[in-house]
Amino acid sequence: MRETGDDLLDPTPETAYFWGRVAGNGTVTTDRVIVRVGDKSALDAVAGTSEADANGEDPKHTIAVHESAHDATVVRYEEVYELRIPVSPSFAQRATDAGVVTGADVPENRRFTGFDDHRQQLVRGLLEACGTVCFQESSASVGVSFVHEDKQLLEALRTLLGNAAPEIPTEGLSESSSGGYWFGLAATADPAAFARWVYAGSDDSGLYAADRRRKLRRSVERATGGDVGSLSFSE
């Protein structure tokens, strides 16, 4: 069993991606970090960072139902792998102090303390955990939105995107049909630039969910008239 979990709070590209996944679709208790991912590539990434193979329980495999933020009658189904990683009882407080715990009473400016140098990986984890990408046929455009019940988390995410280089403009928060909150990238945002930024270096690091990255890449390529695989994620 992991005695302290302190290494999970050290700011690295791997832990930034890990905590993005936890914040977007996971939780921290007094003795567990629980994180849910949607495919084997993301499972390998978070398990490797957390040493879950050695310290955790076998992943639980289920099918999850997600309602649209705009229309509760529209749902999508996806596979979910749930990792439960044992941690020491004092770990939750340290995670709260670092601002990585969803729902914690942490000021927005203290969210994800220390992860500024790994903003791309952090946002990537959040995108894959609580983001939605869609190609809009009528306008040949790409929609990217984030949905969560934690309003404070989404505000912190908007700040992360606003402080990105280049800046990624977003819309304001709205209430979702399921009772939470959501926001999308602004109409002035460049989805191709966002995709290149958020997945930069992912080929080398392996820190990504293959299905989510593929959907964003192909949506952008369709919107821009690019060939399949033409959008590069090289540094």
N, C-alpha and C positions, 0 to 999 in steps of 0.2 A: 504493500500500500504506500502511496505517496505520502510522506510524512508532513510536508509543509505546503507543497504546491507553489513555492515562491518562484521557481523557474518559469512557471506559466504566466507570471506577472512581469517578467523581464521583457522590455519592449524589443521585439524582433519581428521580422516579416511574418514568421510562422505564428507567433503568439497574437499578432495583430489580426491575422486572418481567423485564427481560432476564436478570439473574443468577439469578432464581428459575427461569426456563426452563432456563438452562444447568446449574444445580445439579441440577435434577430430571431432566433428560434431555439431557445434553451433556457436554462435556469441554473441557479446556484443555491444549494441548501447547505446546512451545517456540515454535511458529510459527503456531498456529491456535487460534481459539476455534470449537468445533463445537457447534451447538445444533440440536435437532430439535423440530419443531412439527407439529401435526396438521391445521391448516387454513390457508386463505389469509389470513384476518384476523390470526391470530397471526404468520404469516410476514411480513406487511406491518409489524406492530408491531416485531418484533425486527430486521427488516432496516432499518427506518427508524432505530432507535436505534443500530445498529452501522454504519450507512452501507454495508451489505453490497452494495447495488446498484453502488456506485462502487468498493469495495475488495475484494469477495469473489468467489467463484466462483458460477456458476449453481447454484441449489438442486437437490439430488438428490431425486427423488420415488420413494418406495418404499411397500410395504405391510408394516406391522409386526404381529407376533403377540404378544399379551400374555396371560400366564397369570394366573388369579385368585390372589390371595394366600391364599385359603382352600382352593382345590381346583385342582391343576395340570391336571386334565382339562377344566376350563372355560377357554376362551380367547376373546379378542375380537380383531378385526382392525381396524386403522385406517390411514389414509393418514399418511405421514410425509414432511415436507419437511426436508431437512438442509442447513443453511447452514454454510459453512466460511469463516471470516473471518480473513484474515492479520493477524498482530500481530508485534511485534518480539520477539527472543529473550528480552529481560529482562522482558517483560510477565507471563509465568507466575509469576515470583517475586512481583511486586507483587500479582497476583491472589490468590496464596496468602496473602500478608500481610494482605490484606483479608478473607480467610476465605470467598471465593466459589468456591473450587475443590473440586469433589466428590472425596472420598477423601483430601484433603490432611490432614496431621497438624497440625490446628489446634485448640486448646482450644475447647470449646463456647462459652465466653463471648467468644470472638473471632470466632465465625462471623458473617459479613455485617457486619463492622465499619463503622459509619457509616450504616447503612441504617435505623436505628430510626425515623426520621421518615417512612419510606415502607414501613412494615410491611405494609400492605394489598396494595400492588402486588407486594411480594416474595412474600408468601404466595399471592397469585393466580397468579404464575408457577409456583410450586411445585405448587399444586393442579392446574393444567392440565398440568404436565409429569409428575407422578408420583402424582396423586390419582385416586380413583375415586368416582363418585357413582352411587348406585342407589336406585330407589324400591322399597320392600319392600311388595308387594301384601298380604301376610298381615296386616301391622300398620299399613298405610297410613302408613308412616314413611320417612324419608330416611336412608340410610347414606352417610357420607363417610369415606373412608379414604385413607391414603398408604402407598405401597409403594416401597422402595428397598433396594439392597444396602448402602448406606452407613448404618450404625447411628448414627454420630455426626451425620450430616445430619438424620436423623429426630428425634433428641433435640433438636437445635437448633430444629427446626420446632415441636416440642411446646412449647419455651420461648417461641417467638414467639407461639404461640396463647395460651399461659397469660398472657402479658404484654399481650395485646390489650385494648382497651377497647370493649365489655365483654369480660371474660375468656371464653375459649372452652375449656371443659374437654375433656380428651382421656383416652383409655385409655392403659395402658402399652404398651410395645413387645412384639410377639410375633414369632416366626420365621414367615416365609411359606413356602408350599409350594414355592416356586421357589428357596429357599435364602437369600433376603434377609430383610428385616424389614418389619413393617407396624404401623400403629396406626390407630385410628379416633376420631372424635369420641365423647365419652362419651354415655351414654344421657340424661344431664341437659342436654346441650347443646341449644341452640335452632337448628335448621338454618336457619330463616328469618332469624334475627338474623345467623348466620354468612354467609349468602348476601348479605344487604344490606351487611354490613361488608366482605366480601372484594371485592365488585364495585362498591362505592360510587364514583361518579364515572367509571365505565368508559365510559358513553355519550359523555361529552365527550372523554376521553383517547384512546379507541380501543385501549387496552391490554388486550386480551382475545382469547380464541379463541371465536368465535361459537358453535360447536357445543357447547363445554364449558359456556359460560355458559347457553346455552339449556336444556341438560339439567338443570343445577342449578335454574334458575328453575322449569321445569315440574315437576320432582320436588317442590319445596317447595310449589308451587301445588296439586298433586294432594293432597299430605299435609294441607294446611290447608283444602282445599275452595275455593281461590281460582280465579277465572277466568283464562284464558290471558292472560298479559301483565300481570296485576294486581300482581305483585311488582316494586317500583320499586327502581332502583339509583341514584337521585339522591343527591347529597351531602346 
